[in-house]
Amino acid sequence: MTTTKAGPMLEIDRVAKRYGGTLAVAEVSFTIGKGEFIALMGPSGCGKTTTLRMIAGLDTPSEGEIRLWGRRINEDAPWERDAPLVWQNYALFPFLSVVKNVEFGLKQRRVPAAERRKKAMEWMERLGIAGFAERGVDQLSGGQRQRVALARALALEPEMLLLDEPLSALDPHLRVRMQSELVRLHRELGITFVCVTHSHSEAFAMADRVVIMSEGRVQQIGAPREIYRRASNRFVAEFVGGNNLFSGTASSAGNGALRVEGPFGAALAPRPSEPAIHDGAAVTLVVAADRIDIASARSGIGNEIDARVVTLEVVGSSATVFLETAGGVDLRVQRSLHEIENTPLNPGQAVIARWSQDEGYFLPA
């Protein structure tokens, strides 16, 4: 396995993919460094799976180049790329035993029987499935089948592992466990992981960087926290969830702040250095739901908006309070259940939504 090459490991350079008259991917560009965990995320039909298939060699780009260590691989067959793909449905062979499934790729590479059995058992031991070696895959749970698919791919000792919605078939409890398992494997092995997912929690929990796509185009690339705290456009701010978007008109407020007035009420936020926002400009202010507090009375400190409680949604130890302002604008507040469990929050109740002016930021026009 190569460990000393310089530059990015994988380059996606203005890659586009057309199916007849349909443009599935439009001039996508990004790079992946050796050992990174990259997640491709977006709604259905955004082009993320098509991008993964082009990296895997299952589809050929209509335009642009894909380069591995600087070498064009557009026309290389999948088995020439050293980047096995773990499918969403695992694509295991029901007529083969677990160990035969794990050996399959090695057999295709003409690895001698004794050596491939040894390698297969080593990876099965590492993934905790050695005890199922002679079972049929139909006798395994979803999590066990996923480990078989991972073992089959990792037995090839690839430079890069591609994963297509690897956790979507698992129940919620097992999904969280397997997130930790994939992160552990990535750290231990030091190989590059490229994962397609539609799940925010999966992408943000596992990836070093996230590539968010929409309508075949890259909308933002960055670390999970960076994307969550500073969306680059309205689509990303809405897609990642947990954000309140307030539309209004800007005016100068002094001390480096802008005042925004709209149907939601009025609020202050830091004036951005770029792009310049002039008085009277239409703007969108973003405030994360977990940066807002709920109070019963005004304090005169920070931004304060009159609202009423619509409903309360509790998921485990987290709670989302859905509010509506006097102007009919929806607003959500996310807090821990512990923070609000002793606070009466009944539908129709009048409350104050409060946040510091430093917590908001403006989307580019």
Buried (B, 14 or more C-beta within 10 A) or exposed (E): EEEEEEEBBBBBBEBBBBEEEEBBBBBBEBBBEBBBBBBBBBEEEBBBBBBBBBBBBEBEBBBBBBBBBEEEBBEBEBEEBBBBBBBBEBEBEEEBBBBBBBBBBBEEEEBEEEEBBEBBBBBBEBBEBBEBBEBBBEEBEBBBBBBBBBBBBBBBEBBBBBBBBBBBBBEEEBBBEBBEBBBEBBEEBEBBBBBBBBBBEBBBBBBBBBBBBBBBBBBBBBEBEBBBBBBBBBBBBEBBEBBBBBBBBBBEBEEEBBBBEBEBBBBBBBBBEEEEBEEEBEBBBBBBBBBBBBEEEEEEEBBBBBBBBBEBEEEEEBBBBBBBBEEEBEBBBBBEEEEBEEEEBEEEBEBBBBBBBEBBBBBEE
